[in-house]
Amino acid sequence: MQRRRAFLRLWHCCMGKRSSPNSRAAQYVRMSTDQQRYSIDNQLQIIAEYASANGFNIVETYEDLGRSGLTIGGRRGLSRLICDVQSGNAEYSAILVYDVSRWGRFQDVDESAYYEFVCKAAGVSVHYCSEPFSNDTSLTTTFIKLMKRAMAGEYSRELSAKTFAAHIRGAMLGFHQGGSANFGLRRVLLDNDGKVLLTLERGQRKALVGGTVVLVPGPQKEVKLVQQIFRLFVNDGLRPSQIADLLNKRSQQRCGSADWTEAQIRKMLVNERYIGESVYGKRSHKLKGKRVDNPPELWIRGVTRSTAIVDEKVFRKAGEMLDVSRRMYSDEYMLHMLQTLFERDGHLTIDKISQEVDMPSPSTYVARFGSISRAYDLVGCPQDKRGRRRTEAVISGSTPANIIVKIRLHLLRYFITADVKDDVLPLRFSPKVHVNVGIALCFQSPRGTNQWRALLEPLGTETYFLLVRLAPCNRRIADYYLLPSSELAIGRCLILTDKASCSLQRFHLATFQRVCEKLIEVDPSILVAPKKRGTYVELV
């Protein structure tokens, strides 16, 4: 190791151009795990020796601890470095990195080169301190750097293939291959002889290299609740959404204070782990790429090592019932069913749609047509604007009028006056600030992820649109989006996901206090200070 360091110092002194004394530089360090020789301390030591030998003065440190180098996503250190360089806020002229792999193991070598080019274009050079090539544009350096980038990406590909093969082998033997245990089950760590060592709590991971993990029945209270959920669905004929509402009303929380949702009930009803079977490989997510749903013939079914907590006949019956309820309706069929109900009763309500056994649920109409009101329009059911807003909010259990009252009360606590009359929109704070309010309801996508849909109905005078996004249970407020009307396609259905796009993320506000502060930034005249500020309470 000492010989290597001496060789590197001699190489860089002879081949590289020595910087001017006390040139300002930043250092970037990264590691994926602690079990590798590229630990943070080792990187910092090599970089410090390089800086001393080449006349650099390190003034800034960027680090990514426990982060994969496959993509820039999740690497806040590198993202902040690139942002500082591009914005011109960097107070240094060089970036020191241990080697090419620490910069990233990008699967596309051009991506790694692109981030380095961005730095060079801003006048900031990138130096790899432990690599046997100098920081120039010679043919030899360019070729070696390209090979190093390809080798860094290839290492991740080979490691991924080996890890996947080990997971398949473990799954075939019936061992748990990662992730938290489902409700009603617990993870148990076994040694090489199959003896139980301990029960792993939520968040804990096995530390033994040769140890294995299996699933066992959890507390009796949770086991009985799982069995009750299957009985409610199979014997009593309740829908997953109705089961979730029933459990929430009984205050039977999933874990801690978390509420039950329709999506969670559906996942439980098709989870083979409750009958002791081990299934692996339903979805693939290799090398941080796109998640892929694998066909059933590619699933790995291992030997049974867990004890069943649900009768297999009941489980199979629940799967058959879900397959029937999961059938895809065409737009024409859904509108025909809605038209038939409208002609029979003369009007439409959320309750009437929910009570019809053969009809899709109201949330299905929202997912298909953007809003339940739009579905009403397509079948010719008349509805005024106030009725539209009230109908949309019935699904969430929270009416726009109630939300506006809460907003008005909290604005007054925050010294903001608004011209608010009942549920009249928009809220008029000043000539510059007219705010329309909308609700984004959460529903389950076909891939099992949460999505939010909101119909942005124009009023003509709003300058901002405050989008109130509800939590997955659709019973409380999660966060907000304050969208300028000039940058928004009013009148269209807006779809949000857990990972909002960058264009919308800049309008995201986590708390109602941030909404108030943002409005004050737009027009400070709406801030009134004669009253004493009370204790701030977030909207729920």
C-alpha positions, 0 to 999 in steps of 0.5 A: 500500500505504501509503495502504491502511494509513493508511486502515485505521488511520483506519477502525478508529480511527473505527468500532471501539471502542478496547480498553483500553490493553495488552489481551492478544491472540493472533495467528493467521497462515496461508499455503498457499504462499510464492508469495502476497502473504499471506506470514507476514511481511506478515500479522505486520506488518499485525497489529502495526500494528493492535494498536498502533493499538487498544491490544493487547499480543500475548502468543501466536502461532498459525501454520499454515505451508503448510496449506490453509484448506479444513478445520480438519484438519491445521491444528494452529495453529487447532486449538490456538487453539480448544482453548485458548479452550474449555478456559479456558487462554487468557490473552488476550481477543482474537484478531487475524487478517489477514483472513477468508480467513486464518481459513479458506476453508471451503466452508461459511460456517457452519463459519467462523462456528462457530469464531468463535462458539466464541471469542466464547462463551468471551469472546474476540473475533476481529478481522480487521485488514485488513478494512474493517469493525469488530468489532461485530454491526451489520447492515452488518458481519454482511453484509460478513463473510458475503460475505467468507466466501463469497468466500474459499470461492469462490476455492478452488472456482474455483482447483480447477476451473482446476487440474483442467482443467490436470491433464487437459490435461497427462494427455492429453499423457502427462505425469506429474501428481504423486506419487512414481514407482512402483517401477522407474520414475523421474521426469525433468524436461523443459524447454519444448523437451522436453530432459531437465534432471535426474532428480527424486529422492524428495521433490523437486518441479519448480520450473520453471513451464513444466517438465513431468515424464515417467516413465522406466525406473529402475535395471536392478535394479528393472526386473528385479525388476518383471518377475520379479514379473509372471513369478511371478504369471502363469507360476508361479501364485503369489498376491500374498501368496506373492510378497510373502513370497518377496521378503521372505525374499530380503531384496529390499526395496522401498525402504530397509528397507520390506517387501513386502505383498500390497497393493503387489504387487496394485497393481503388477500393475494399474498401466498405467505399467509398459506405458508408458500414462498414466491419470489421474483414477481417483480424485477428492479435490476441495476436501479432500472425500470420495475418490471412485472414478471409473468407467473411462469418466471416466479420462483416458488420454494419449498414450504418452511412457514406455518400457514395462518389462513386456510388454503381453501379460503385463500383460493376462494378469495383469489377467485373472487378478486379475479372476478371483481378485477375484470376490466370494464370498457368505457362504453360498459361503465357509462351504460351502467351509469346511464341505466342507473340514472334512467331508473332512479332519475338522479345519481349519488355516490351512495347509489353507485356504491350500493349497486353490486354489479357496478364499478365503484365510484373510485373506478369512475374517477380513475377512468374519467378523471372525476365522477362529475365528468362521468355524470356529464357524459350520461347527461346527469345535470349538476351545478358547480356546488354540487360538483364540488360536494360530489367529488369530496364525498369520496374523500370524506372531506367537503371543499366547504369544510376545507375552506373554513379550516383554511380561513381559520388558519389564515387568520391565525397567521395574520392573513385576512381573506374575503371568504364567504361560506364556500365561495371560491376563489379566496381573495387576499389582495388584487394580486392573490386570488386562490382557487382550492382543489382536492387531489384524491388518492386511488390505487393504480393497476401497478399497485402504486398510489396516484392522485387525480384532481380536476382543475376547474377554472373560475376565470379570476384565480391567480393561484390554484391551491391543490390539497393532496389527501393521504392514501386513506383519503381522510386527512390532508397530506401536503399542498401544491401552490400552482400559478395559474399562468403555468397550469393547464386549467380545466384538465385532469392533473395526475400526481404520483409519489415521485412528482415530476421536477416541474411540479415539485418546485410548487410542492409545500409540505405544510400549511405554514409554508403555504402562508409564507409563500403567499406573503412572499407574493404580496406582503400586504396581505400580512396583518400584524395587530393581533398576537400570533397564536400557537400554530396547528397544522391542518389534518 
